[in-house]
Amino acid sequence: MSERHIDPEGQWRLTDAGFVSEESRTGKRLWRDPETGRITPGGSALEREKRAEEEELERGRRRSGRTRR
């Protein structure tokens, strides 16, 4: 995946989720995944976090008996 600019909200979301910002040897910002310890580009990290958030919301809906229509 190509690197994309992560805005301040995206940076906050990643930090809040436990990702740690690191700079590569070429000066690009990468993020360390808190679960796997792997280094990943910001766009990939943010997409992963968004999917995890959506899955968590969906699980909450199922537990409460509400489903998406």
N, C-alpha and C positions, 0 to 999 in steps of 0.2 A: 504494500500500500504506500502511496506517495505521502510525503509529509505535508500536513496542512497546518495552518496557523490556528492555535488554540487561544480563544479569547479569555479574558479574566474569569468569566463565569465557568468556563471549561476547566481552567486551571484550579479554581476553587473546588469544583466537583471532584476532580481527580485527587487533589490533596485530601479532601474530606473522606474519600473512599479508601485512603491509605496509600495511594500511589506516591512515589518519591521522585521528584524531578532530578535528573542528572544531565550533565553536559557530555556529549560525545567528543571524541578526539578531533572531529571536524567542526565542533562548535554548535552542533544542533542539539536542541533540547529533547531528551528522551525521558521515558517514565518507567520506573521499576514497579512491576506488578506486585502487590502485597501478598498475593496468594501463591504465585509461582516463583517469584524472585527474578523473573525474566525482564529484560530491558525491551521496551516497545516504543514505537513512535507515538506521538501525542494523539494523532487521529485514530489509530488502532486502540489505544488505551481508552479514549473517550467513548468510542463505539462500544467497547466491551462493558464499560461502566453503565452506559445507557441501557444496553440489553439486560444487564443484571438488575437495574432499577425497574425496568418494565416487567421482568419475570417476578420480582418481589411484589409489585403492585397486583399482578394477575393472581398470584397465590393468595393474597389478601382478599381479593374479590371472591375467589372460590370458597375460602373459609367462611366468609360472611353470607354465602348463598347467592351473591349477586354474580351475574355473568354478563359478558359484553354482548350487546345486541346490534 
